[in-house]
Amino acid sequence: MTAREQILARVRAARAGGGATPAPGDGDGAPAYRVEGSLTAQARLALFVDRLQEYGVRLSRCAADDVGAAVASALRARRAAEVVAPEGLPAEWRPAGVTWLSDAPEPLAVPRLAAVDGVVTGCAVAIAETGTLALDGGEGQGRRALTLVPDYHLCVVRADQVVETVPQAVRRLAQAVADGRPITFVSGPSATSDIELSRVAGVHGPRTLDVILVGSPSLPGTSAILPLP
């Protein structure tokens, strides 16, 4: 069955109310695309790092006990002194020496968000294959405006949140979808070439994205904050 025939068959089944629609694949119901990952944990994280670096994301990695120090280092490097902390961001991720703004219970107005130096969040899941961060509005992530309006976004990603494929990530986001929460997919800093093929940064979101990868299995047993090569 060709792709065109598959699409038309699904449309006919939906219009007729005929129950399940044909799945893409070779006719046995199996998807034609790769669903599960096959990489080791270390290779999966290496792929994730490689994809992020291709996007121009600035990365660092640290042990779980050193997230606060890694956040402080990243904010200093960006000269970010006034930063938004979404509801549920762990206290240990909010180092001293920074003015932390709260978005709850009263949400910050858009002009105020546009004036801050940045935002620090966690994520729901990350995708190694595409170098994508997925935020679902859960604890420590906040509403969509928090990561779309400020010009700088620092995202903390735990190693166990990194999956290999998009379908694996979609499964992890199932509860957020069921709850009706909006999901934001972030693949590198915001950029567009829509106008005369001229690349412009920061049009649809932050022009600067940093990622802290926490608990990589390649980390030695040390509390030092390690920059990625």
Beta strands, then each sheet from edge to edge (+ up, - down):
strand 1: 58-62
strand 2: 82-85
strand 3: 99-102
strand 4: 118-121
strand 5: 125-127
strand 6: 132-135
strand 7: 152-158
strand 8: 162-163
strand 9: 184-186
strand 10: 191-192
strand 11: 200-201
strand 12: 208-214
strand 13: 226-227
sheet 1: 3+ 2+ 4+ 7+ 12+ 1+ 13-
sheet 2: 8+ 5+ 6- 9+
sheet 3: 10+ 11-
end
